[in-house]
Amino acid sequence: MSEIEYTVREYEKLPEGTYSAVIESVTENLKRNTKFGEKDALRIRLETEKLGQDGKNLSAILHVNRTIGKGSRLGKVIKQVTGKEMRPGERFDPQSLVGMKVSIVIEHHKNDGRVYADVVHISRCTETAATGNSKRPTANIHGVDITDGDVQFPGGDAASA
């Protein structure tokens, strides 16, 4: 009989920062252990523009319980990505997220001696610099350019700008 060695697979992690990404896939029918027992879950795979050492785009993974309710992580993701706040009795198809352009914030956290690149925020896409740092959006959600004349600065009025 041959032996099999226990190994821990290491993936190249996204550095901490803000990235433009596309929701590449949503995997359903998963189970996840929580402090409240086993729950149905989704895995949302987000492909970024950041290239890894192998020249391929790096991805981030977001796991959420498959529940939408007050305070649920999936409910927050839906609102942040689509702008739609779910109401009691409404249904949502998680596959409708696939292909959506988003902005994600990655932070590193340590657990059991391993470092994880966690998605700590996701929202509708905003422009980001190639370095992964966030950049001020040039237009609002309606696609209207924002100029200094639209903002009143202390010591002056918008008309004199």
Buried (B, 14 or more C-beta within 10 A) or exposed (E): EEEEEEEEEEEEBBEEBBBBBBBBBBEEEEEBEEEEEEBEBBBBBBBBEBEBEEEEBBBBBBBBBBBBEEEBBBBBBBBBBBEEEBEEEEEBEBEEBBEBEBBBBBEEEEEEEEEBBBBEBBBBBBEBEEEBEBEEEEEEEEEEEEEEEEEEEEEEEEEEE
